[in-house]
């Protein structure tokens, strides 16, 4: 498969990297889980891995499947192709909020959303994502197209009866307000949750799922650990956002699904739970949101 990351993920590809080699594999999980969100189309680095190599490494440490997220037309098509080619992958398709203004400026946003609509009909497409709002990388001039795109993606998730993965950066209140105003899809996931315990309570009360990435292990991320503490166990997911957000002690190197055990073990310690108990709950939650990887 060819590499087709969105403009947004291209810009992030080497952000904060100190060592472009993949790190060694951690101890396998006894109870397997799934990576809720990754960008495996990005193959930058000193030792790039193919899709099959990524999935084989993941499976060897107890990661049975990956939800491949998207940000533009090309990466959405890549995700569907990947999911169709390997039963360990499910696809999430969308126009990323930072890419929405780019399509809008070119007069192509409606067309792009139409393509996502077509791709979402594929039986291996189980989520619309990542969509949402990002007021960090996009200034006020792009907010209108982000809202337009977000609301269109919400409608697509409802139309196809599949989950939605939300990207929310510096836009917590606006994202929550939009979901309340428009009506959230039945299965709504905050990918790489970035709020605090107060926001986590609001999300839990609304029935949303919170997905925690490797940054929950970062020293300066106490807000994420506080959020984890108050999130009901049946609403917790885990992800890599690979190749980004590699967990401590490997921060600065490329992330990959086979590193999920590090984050799961950290989360279990924070929650004072046996690792196997948390892993079993995460796996159950993932399959409830996306359905079986085998179907």
Secondary structure, 3 states (H helix, E strand, C coil): CCCCCCHHHHHHCCCCCCECCCCCCCCCCCCCEEEEEECCCCCCCCCCCCHHHHHHHHHHCCEEEEEECCCCHHHHHHHHHHHHHCCCEEEEECCCHHHHHHHHHCCCHHHHHHHHHHHHCCCCEEEEEEEEEECCCCCHHHHHHHHHHHHHHHHHHHHHCCEEEEEEECCHHHHHHHHHHHCCCCCEEECCCCCCHHHHHHHHHHCCEEEECHHHHCCCCHHHHHHHHHCCHHHEEECCCECCCCCCCCCCECCCHHHHHHHHHHHHHHHCCCHHHHHHHHHHHHHHHHCCCCC
